[in-house]
Protein backbone atom coordinates (compact mmCIF):
# COMPACT_ATOMS: atom_id res chain seq x y z
CA UNK A 1 0.00 0.00 0.00
CA UNK A 2 1.49 3.33 -1.08
CA UNK A 3 1.19 6.13 1.50
CA UNK A 4 -0.40 9.40 0.39
CA UNK A 5 2.77 11.45 0.82
CA UNK A 6 4.85 8.82 -0.96
CA UNK A 7 2.35 8.67 -3.82
CA UNK A 8 2.64 12.40 -4.53
CA UNK A 9 6.43 12.21 -4.40
CA UNK A 10 6.42 9.30 -6.86
CA UNK A 11 4.03 11.01 -9.26
CA UNK A 12 5.99 14.28 -9.23
CA UNK A 13 9.22 12.33 -9.81
CA UNK A 14 7.70 10.33 -12.66
CA UNK A 15 6.26 13.48 -14.27
CA UNK A 16 9.65 15.14 -14.27
CA UNK A 17 11.65 12.07 -15.29
CA UNK A 18 9.39 10.96 -18.13
CA UNK A 19 8.39 14.35 -19.51
CA UNK A 20 4.87 14.98 -18.22
CA UNK A 21 5.50 18.12 -16.14
CA UNK A 22 8.65 20.19 -15.48
CA UNK A 23 9.27 23.09 -13.05
CA UNK A 24 8.85 26.35 -14.98
CA UNK A 25 11.94 28.45 -15.89
CA UNK A 26 14.04 26.07 -13.83
CA UNK A 27 17.40 27.13 -15.30
CA UNK A 28 16.85 30.55 -13.69
CA UNK A 29 15.83 29.18 -10.32
CA UNK A 30 12.19 28.68 -11.23
CA UNK A 31 9.13 30.64 -10.15
CA UNK A 32 6.98 29.60 -7.22
CA UNK A 33 4.53 26.95 -8.39
CA UNK A 34 5.10 27.55 -12.09
CA UNK A 35 4.99 24.39 -14.23
CA UNK A 36 5.63 23.51 -17.86
CA UNK A 37 3.96 20.55 -19.55
CA UNK A 38 6.50 18.39 -21.39
CA UNK A 39 6.05 16.20 -24.49
CA UNK A 40 3.94 13.58 -22.67
CA UNK A 41 2.12 16.08 -20.46
CA UNK A 42 0.92 18.19 -23.37
CA UNK A 43 -0.42 15.07 -25.11
CA UNK A 44 -2.28 14.08 -21.94
CA UNK A 45 -3.61 17.60 -21.47
CA UNK A 46 -4.68 17.93 -25.11
CA UNK A 47 -6.41 14.54 -25.01
CA UNK A 48 -8.53 15.77 -22.10
CA UNK A 49 -9.40 19.07 -23.79
CA UNK A 50 -10.14 17.49 -27.16
CA UNK A 51 -12.28 14.74 -25.62
CA UNK A 52 -14.17 17.27 -23.51
CA UNK A 53 -14.84 19.40 -26.59
CA UNK A 54 -16.07 16.35 -28.50
CA UNK A 55 -18.36 15.31 -25.65
CA UNK A 56 -19.89 18.64 -24.73
CA UNK A 57 -19.75 20.74 -27.90
CA UNK A 58 -19.46 18.71 -31.11
CA UNK A 59 -21.75 15.91 -29.94
CA UNK A 60 -24.50 18.26 -28.77
CA UNK A 61 -26.86 20.42 -30.80
CA UNK A 62 -27.46 22.82 -27.91
CA UNK A 63 -23.86 23.98 -27.20
CA UNK A 64 -21.59 26.18 -29.34
CA UNK A 65 -18.02 27.26 -28.72
CA UNK A 66 -16.11 30.54 -28.52
CA UNK A 67 -12.56 31.65 -27.77
CA UNK A 68 -12.59 35.07 -26.10
CA UNK A 69 -9.82 37.51 -25.18
CA UNK A 70 -7.68 37.08 -22.08
CA UNK A 71 -7.34 40.87 -21.58
CA UNK A 72 -10.76 42.54 -21.63
CA UNK A 73 -12.06 46.03 -20.98
CA UNK A 74 -11.70 46.54 -17.20
CA UNK A 75 -15.35 47.60 -17.08
CA UNK A 76 -16.16 43.90 -17.57
CA UNK A 77 -14.65 43.11 -14.15
CA UNK A 78 -16.38 46.07 -12.55
CA UNK A 79 -19.77 44.91 -13.86
CA UNK A 80 -19.13 41.27 -12.92
CA UNK A 81 -18.28 42.18 -9.33
CA UNK A 82 -14.73 40.87 -9.50
CA UNK A 83 -13.09 44.19 -8.66
CA UNK A 84 -15.05 44.30 -5.42
CA UNK A 85 -15.82 40.70 -4.52
CA UNK A 86 -13.05 38.51 -5.99
CA UNK A 87 -11.02 38.43 -2.78
CA UNK A 88 -9.45 36.10 -0.27
CA UNK A 89 -8.80 36.96 3.35
CA UNK A 90 -5.08 36.75 4.10
CA UNK A 91 -3.11 36.94 7.33
CA UNK A 92 0.63 37.75 7.10
CA UNK A 93 2.97 37.05 9.99
CA UNK A 94 4.91 40.21 10.88
CA UNK A 95 7.93 38.19 11.97
CA UNK A 96 8.50 35.54 9.29
CA UNK A 97 6.23 37.00 6.53
CA UNK A 98 4.37 33.70 6.10
CA UNK A 99 1.08 34.35 4.30
CA UNK A 100 -1.98 32.23 5.00
CA UNK A 101 -5.49 32.29 3.60
CA UNK A 102 -8.14 32.64 6.28
CA UNK A 103 -9.49 29.17 5.42
CA UNK A 104 -6.06 27.72 6.21
CA UNK A 105 -5.93 29.13 9.73
CA UNK A 106 -6.31 26.51 12.43
CA UNK A 107 -5.28 28.81 15.29
CA UNK A 108 -4.55 32.49 15.91
CA UNK A 109 -0.76 32.02 16.02
CA UNK A 110 1.63 31.60 13.09
CA UNK A 111 2.30 27.88 12.47
CA UNK A 112 5.93 28.66 11.57
CA UNK A 113 7.10 30.95 14.40
CA UNK A 114 4.12 30.97 16.82
CA UNK A 115 3.75 34.77 16.78
CA UNK A 116 0.16 35.98 17.12
CA UNK A 117 -1.24 36.67 13.65
CA UNK A 118 -2.87 40.01 12.76
CA UNK A 119 -6.51 40.26 11.71
CA UNK A 120 -6.84 38.90 8.13
CA UNK A 121 -7.11 41.55 5.42
CA UNK A 122 -8.86 41.44 2.04
CA UNK A 123 -6.68 40.55 -0.92
CA UNK A 124 -7.94 40.85 -4.51
CA UNK A 125 -6.90 37.91 -6.70
CA UNK A 126 -7.00 39.76 -10.03
CA UNK A 127 -3.71 40.05 -11.92
CA UNK A 128 -3.24 43.72 -12.81
CA UNK A 129 -1.41 44.83 -15.96
CA UNK A 130 -1.23 47.91 -18.20
CA UNK A 131 -2.28 48.36 -21.81
CA UNK A 132 -0.15 50.70 -23.91
CA UNK A 133 3.04 52.65 -23.17
CA UNK A 134 1.81 54.49 -20.07
CA UNK A 135 1.50 52.85 -16.67
CA UNK A 136 -1.24 54.99 -15.17
CA UNK A 137 -4.79 54.50 -13.92
CA UNK A 138 -6.23 55.05 -17.40
CA UNK A 139 -4.26 52.11 -18.83
CA UNK A 140 -5.00 49.56 -16.08
CA UNK A 141 -6.30 46.20 -17.27
CA UNK A 142 -6.57 42.71 -15.81
CA UNK A 143 -5.80 39.18 -16.91
CA UNK A 144 -9.08 37.30 -16.80
CA UNK A 145 -9.60 35.25 -13.61
CA UNK A 146 -12.18 33.03 -15.33
CA UNK A 147 -13.32 32.31 -18.88
CA UNK A 148 -17.00 32.87 -18.08
CA UNK A 149 -17.25 36.63 -18.54
CA UNK A 150 -16.13 36.48 -22.17
CA UNK A 151 -19.10 34.21 -22.86
CA UNK A 152 -21.52 36.52 -21.05
CA UNK A 153 -20.48 39.71 -22.84
CA UNK A 154 -20.71 37.90 -26.21
CA UNK A 155 -24.11 36.36 -25.41
CA UNK A 156 -26.26 38.55 -27.69
CA UNK A 157 -23.79 38.25 -30.59
CA UNK A 158 -23.72 34.45 -30.27
CA UNK A 159 -27.53 34.30 -30.29
CA UNK A 160 -27.61 36.55 -33.36
CA UNK A 161 -25.17 34.50 -35.45
CA UNK A 162 -26.25 31.00 -34.35
CA UNK A 163 -30.02 31.65 -33.96
CA UNK A 164 -29.94 29.30 -30.96
CA UNK A 165 -33.04 29.12 -28.81
CA UNK A 166 -33.15 28.84 -25.03
CA UNK A 167 -32.05 26.44 -23.56
CA UNK A 168 -28.57 26.40 -25.07
CA UNK A 169 -24.98 26.76 -23.95
CA UNK A 170 -21.74 28.53 -24.83
CA UNK A 171 -18.50 26.62 -24.18
CA UNK A 172 -14.92 27.73 -23.91
CA UNK A 173 -11.54 26.20 -23.09
CA UNK A 174 -8.86 28.68 -22.13
CA UNK A 175 -6.37 30.20 -19.73
CA UNK A 176 -7.29 32.01 -16.54
CA UNK A 177 -5.05 33.80 -14.05
CA UNK A 178 -5.40 34.29 -10.31
CA UNK A 179 -2.88 35.89 -7.99
CA UNK A 180 -3.20 33.06 -5.48
CA UNK A 181 -1.85 33.76 -2.00
CA UNK A 182 -0.65 30.22 -1.40
CA UNK A 183 -0.35 28.16 -4.58
CA UNK A 184 0.88 24.63 -4.12
CA UNK A 185 0.40 20.86 -4.20
CA UNK A 186 2.11 20.47 -7.56
CA UNK A 187 -0.26 21.47 -10.40
CA UNK A 188 -3.35 21.51 -8.17
CA UNK A 189 -3.32 25.23 -7.32
CA UNK A 190 -1.41 27.49 -9.69
CA UNK A 191 -1.59 31.14 -10.67
CA UNK A 192 -1.94 30.29 -14.35
CA UNK A 193 -4.32 27.49 -15.34
CA UNK A 194 -6.86 26.33 -17.90
CA UNK A 195 -10.60 25.97 -17.54
CA UNK A 196 -13.20 24.07 -19.54
CA UNK A 197 -16.48 25.88 -18.93
CA UNK A 198 -20.04 25.97 -20.19
CA UNK A 199 -22.55 28.74 -19.57
CA UNK A 200 -25.93 27.10 -20.15
CA UNK A 201 -28.81 29.57 -20.56
CA UNK A 202 -32.26 28.52 -19.39
CA UNK A 203 -35.61 29.92 -18.35
CA UNK A 204 -35.76 30.65 -14.63
CA UNK A 205 -38.59 28.19 -14.01
CA UNK A 206 -36.59 25.23 -15.35
CA UNK A 207 -33.18 25.83 -13.74
CA UNK A 208 -33.41 22.83 -11.37
CA UNK A 209 -34.02 20.39 -14.21
CA UNK A 210 -31.00 21.67 -16.12
CA UNK A 211 -28.85 21.83 -12.99
CA UNK A 212 -29.52 18.14 -12.35
CA UNK A 213 -28.87 17.31 -16.01
CA UNK A 214 -25.42 18.89 -15.90
CA UNK A 215 -24.58 17.19 -12.61
CA UNK A 216 -25.35 13.87 -14.29
CA UNK A 217 -23.19 14.81 -17.28
CA UNK A 218 -20.28 15.68 -15.01
CA UNK A 219 -20.58 12.32 -13.28
CA UNK A 220 -20.45 10.55 -16.65
CA UNK A 221 -17.33 12.49 -17.58
CA UNK A 222 -15.58 11.56 -14.33
CA UNK A 223 -16.23 7.88 -15.02
CA UNK A 224 -14.91 8.30 -18.56
CA UNK A 225 -11.77 9.96 -17.19
CA UNK A 226 -11.15 6.90 -15.04
CA UNK A 227 -11.96 8.43 -11.64
CA UNK A 228 -13.24 5.92 -9.08
CA UNK A 229 -16.52 6.88 -7.41
CA UNK A 230 -15.09 6.06 -3.96
CA UNK A 231 -12.66 8.96 -4.42
CA UNK A 232 -15.41 11.51 -5.11
CA UNK A 233 -17.75 13.55 -2.92
CA UNK A 234 -20.50 15.93 -4.01
CA UNK A 235 -20.85 18.79 -1.54
CA UNK A 236 -23.44 21.52 -1.63
CA UNK A 237 -21.81 24.78 -0.60
CA UNK A 238 -23.51 26.87 2.09
CA UNK A 239 -24.80 30.34 1.26
CA UNK A 240 -22.09 32.23 3.13
CA UNK A 241 -19.32 30.23 1.44
CA UNK A 242 -20.52 30.41 -2.18
CA UNK A 243 -19.08 32.75 -4.80
CA UNK A 244 -20.75 36.16 -4.91
CA UNK A 245 -22.67 35.32 -8.10
CA UNK A 246 -23.96 31.87 -7.10
CA UNK A 247 -27.44 30.95 -5.84
CA UNK A 248 -26.59 27.25 -5.59
CA UNK A 249 -23.26 25.44 -5.89
CA UNK A 250 -22.26 21.81 -5.78
CA UNK A 251 -18.52 21.28 -5.70
CA UNK A 252 -17.12 17.91 -6.69
CA UNK A 253 -14.35 16.96 -4.29
CA UNK A 254 -11.65 14.42 -5.06
CA UNK A 255 -9.56 12.51 -2.55
CA UNK A 256 -6.10 13.78 -3.48
CA UNK A 257 -3.11 12.38 -1.55
CA UNK A 258 -2.97 15.75 0.26
CA UNK A 259 -6.64 15.61 1.26
CA UNK A 260 -10.14 16.17 -0.07
CA UNK A 261 -10.06 19.17 -2.41
CA UNK A 262 -12.30 20.66 -5.08
CA UNK A 263 -11.92 19.09 -8.52
CA UNK A 264 -14.89 20.57 -10.43
CA UNK A 265 -17.79 22.86 -9.68
CA UNK A 266 -21.41 23.30 -10.75
CA UNK A 267 -23.11 26.63 -10.07
CA UNK A 268 -26.52 28.17 -10.61
CA UNK A 269 -25.67 31.81 -11.33
CA UNK A 270 -29.26 33.02 -11.76
CA UNK A 271 -29.47 36.11 -13.98
CA UNK A 272 -26.61 37.83 -12.15
CA UNK A 273 -24.20 38.10 -15.08
CA UNK A 274 -26.49 38.90 -17.99
CA UNK A 275 -28.28 41.50 -15.86
CA UNK A 276 -25.01 43.20 -14.95
CA UNK A 277 -23.79 43.16 -18.55
CA UNK A 278 -27.22 44.24 -19.86
CA UNK A 279 -27.50 41.27 -22.18
CA UNK A 280 -31.05 40.10 -22.88
CA UNK A 281 -32.78 37.44 -24.95
CA UNK A 282 -35.82 37.79 -27.20
CA UNK A 283 -37.81 34.65 -27.85
CA UNK A 284 -38.20 34.37 -31.66
CA UNK A 285 -41.64 32.75 -31.36
CA UNK A 286 -43.32 34.84 -28.65
CA UNK A 287 -41.21 38.00 -29.11
CA UNK A 288 -40.93 38.12 -25.33
CA UNK A 289 -37.73 39.68 -24.05
CA UNK A 290 -36.25 38.40 -20.79
CA UNK A 291 -33.07 37.63 -18.86
CA UNK A 292 -32.08 33.96 -19.08
CA UNK A 293 -30.70 32.25 -16.00
CA UNK A 294 -27.38 30.40 -16.12
CA UNK A 295 -26.19 26.95 -15.11
CA UNK A 296 -22.39 26.79 -15.08
CA UNK A 297 -20.48 23.48 -15.03
CA UNK A 298 -16.72 24.06 -14.69
CA UNK A 299 -13.86 21.63 -15.19
CA UNK A 300 -10.22 22.43 -14.36
CA UNK A 301 -7.75 21.10 -16.92
CA UNK A 302 -4.70 20.80 -14.65
CA UNK A 303 -6.78 19.29 -11.85
CA UNK A 304 -8.17 16.78 -14.35
CA UNK A 305 -4.61 15.89 -15.35
CA UNK A 306 -3.54 15.48 -11.72
CA UNK A 307 -6.54 13.33 -10.80
CA UNK A 308 -5.98 11.18 -13.89
CA UNK A 309 -2.31 10.70 -12.97
CA UNK A 310 -3.20 9.69 -9.41
CA UNK A 311 -5.88 7.23 -10.54
CA UNK A 312 -3.62 5.70 -13.19
CA UNK A 313 -0.55 5.13 -10.99
CA UNK A 314 0.00 1.47 -10.15
CA UNK A 315 2.88 -0.53 -8.74
CA UNK A 316 2.90 -4.26 -9.40
CA UNK A 317 5.28 -7.12 -8.79
CA UNK A 318 6.86 -7.76 -12.15
CA UNK A 319 6.21 -11.36 -13.29
CA UNK A 320 9.57 -11.55 -15.05
CA UNK A 321 12.90 -10.02 -14.15
CA UNK A 322 14.35 -7.32 -16.37
CA UNK A 323 18.10 -6.87 -16.10
CA UNK A 324 18.98 -3.55 -14.51
CA UNK A 325 15.39 -2.86 -13.40
CA UNK A 326 13.64 -3.19 -10.03
CA UNK A 327 11.23 -6.04 -9.31
CA UNK A 328 8.36 -3.54 -9.14
CA UNK A 329 6.62 -2.67 -12.39
CA UNK A 330 5.23 0.87 -12.46
CA UNK A 331 2.20 1.09 -14.76
CA UNK A 332 0.17 4.17 -15.60
CA UNK A 333 -3.21 2.59 -16.36
CA UNK A 334 -4.81 5.47 -18.21
CA UNK A 335 -8.01 4.80 -20.13
CA UNK A 336 -6.79 4.03 -23.63
CA UNK A 337 -8.23 7.22 -25.15
CA UNK A 338 -6.36 9.30 -22.58
CA UNK A 339 -2.87 7.76 -22.89
CA UNK A 340 -0.27 10.17 -24.36
CA UNK A 341 0.90 7.49 -26.82
CA UNK A 342 -1.53 4.86 -28.04
CA UNK A 343 1.23 2.55 -29.23
CA UNK A 344 5.00 2.15 -29.30
CA UNK A 345 6.67 0.46 -32.25
CA UNK A 346 9.73 -1.52 -31.20
CA UNK A 347 12.14 -3.52 -33.37
CA UNK A 348 13.13 -6.61 -31.40
CA UNK A 349 16.83 -5.89 -31.99
CA UNK A 350 18.61 -2.85 -33.49
CA UNK A 351 19.16 -4.60 -36.81
CA UNK A 352 18.85 -2.53 -40.03
CA UNK A 353 16.27 -4.87 -41.58
CA UNK A 354 14.05 -4.82 -38.48
CA UNK A 355 14.49 -1.08 -37.99
CA UNK A 356 13.48 -0.38 -41.59
CA UNK A 357 10.23 -2.34 -41.29
CA UNK A 358 9.50 -0.96 -37.80
CA UNK A 359 9.97 2.63 -38.98
CA UNK A 360 7.61 1.93 -41.88
CA UNK A 361 4.96 0.59 -39.46
CA UNK A 362 5.45 3.64 -37.21
CA UNK A 363 5.15 6.05 -40.14
CA UNK A 364 1.88 4.44 -41.26
CA UNK A 365 0.40 4.77 -37.76
CA UNK A 366 1.33 8.42 -37.20
CA UNK A 367 -1.56 9.94 -39.22
CA UNK A 368 -4.00 8.03 -37.01
CA UNK A 369 -2.46 8.03 -33.51
CA UNK A 370 0.15 9.57 -31.29
CA UNK A 371 2.76 6.82 -31.11
CA UNK A 372 6.45 6.37 -30.37
CA UNK A 373 9.34 4.60 -32.01
CA UNK A 374 12.05 3.17 -29.71
CA UNK A 375 15.00 0.93 -30.50
CA UNK A 376 17.35 1.65 -27.57
CA UNK A 377 18.21 -0.92 -24.87
CA UNK A 378 16.68 -4.36 -24.39
CA UNK A 379 13.09 -5.12 -25.34
CA UNK A 380 12.25 -5.75 -21.67
CA UNK A 381 13.44 -2.29 -20.64
CA UNK A 382 11.54 -0.71 -23.50
CA UNK A 383 8.36 -2.47 -22.37
CA UNK A 384 8.91 -1.13 -18.86
CA UNK A 385 9.39 2.41 -20.15
CA UNK A 386 6.14 2.26 -22.08
CA UNK A 387 4.31 0.80 -19.05
CA UNK A 388 5.56 3.70 -16.94
CA UNK A 389 4.18 6.33 -19.32
CA UNK A 390 0.90 4.49 -19.86
CA UNK A 391 1.20 3.33 -23.48
CA UNK A 392 -1.62 0.77 -23.96
CA UNK A 393 0.10 -1.31 -26.67
CA UNK A 394 3.62 -2.20 -27.72
CA UNK A 395 4.07 -3.33 -31.32
CA UNK A 396 7.15 -5.54 -31.71
CA UNK A 397 8.73 -6.15 -35.10
CA UNK A 398 10.81 -9.36 -35.11
CA UNK A 399 12.52 -11.53 -37.69
CA UNK A 400 9.30 -13.44 -38.42
CA UNK A 401 7.74 -10.08 -39.34
CA UNK A 402 10.05 -9.89 -42.35
CA UNK A 403 8.48 -13.10 -43.64
CA UNK A 404 4.84 -13.11 -42.53
CA UNK A 405 4.24 -9.31 -42.42
CA UNK A 406 2.81 -9.64 -38.92
CA UNK A 407 3.77 -8.07 -35.60
CA UNK A 408 3.42 -8.98 -31.94
CA UNK A 409 1.00 -6.82 -29.91
CA UNK A 410 1.64 -6.65 -26.15
CA UNK A 411 -1.08 -5.23 -23.91
CA UNK A 412 -0.03 -2.86 -21.11
CA UNK A 413 -2.46 -4.09 -18.48
CA UNK A 414 -2.38 -7.84 -19.10
CA UNK A 415 1.10 -8.15 -20.70
CA UNK A 416 -0.45 -10.78 -22.99
CA UNK A 417 0.92 -10.99 -26.51
CA UNK A 418 -0.81 -11.84 -29.74
CA UNK A 419 0.18 -11.93 -33.39
CA UNK A 420 -1.49 -9.55 -35.83
CA UNK A 421 -1.02 -8.83 -39.56
CA UNK A 422 0.48 -5.39 -40.14
CA UNK A 423 -2.37 -4.41 -42.46
CA UNK A 424 -4.85 -4.95 -39.60
CA UNK A 425 -2.91 -2.93 -37.04
CA UNK A 426 -4.56 0.45 -37.59
CA UNK A 427 -8.06 -0.99 -37.34
CA UNK A 428 -7.11 -2.89 -34.17
CA UNK A 429 -5.76 0.22 -32.43
CA UNK A 430 -8.73 2.34 -33.57
CA UNK A 431 -11.08 -0.18 -31.97
CA UNK A 432 -9.07 -0.46 -28.75
CA UNK A 433 -8.39 3.26 -28.28
CA UNK A 434 -11.67 4.75 -29.44
CA UNK A 435 -13.25 7.32 -27.18
Secondary structure, DSSP 8 states (H G I E B T S, - for coil): ---HHHHHHHHHHHHHHHTSEEETTGGGT--TT-EEE-HHHHHHHHHHHHHHHIIIIIT-SSEEE----SEE-THHHHHHTHHHH-EEEEEE-TTT--EEEGGG-SSSB-TTT--B----EEEE--EEEE-SS--SGGGEEEE-S-SHHHHHHTHHHHHHHH---SSEEEEEEEEEE---SS-BTTTTB-SEEEEEEEEEEE-GGGHHHHHHHHHHHHHHHHHHHT--GGGEEEEE--GGGS-TT-SEEEEEEEEETTEEEEEEEEEEEETHHHHHTT--EE-TTT--EE--EEEEEEEEHHHHHHHHHHHHEEEEE-SS--TTS-SEEEEE---TTT-S-SEEEEESS--HHHHHHHHHHHHHHHTTS-EEE--SS-HHHHHHHHHHHT-SEEEEE-HHHHHH-EEEEEETTT--EEEEEGGGHHHHHHHHS--
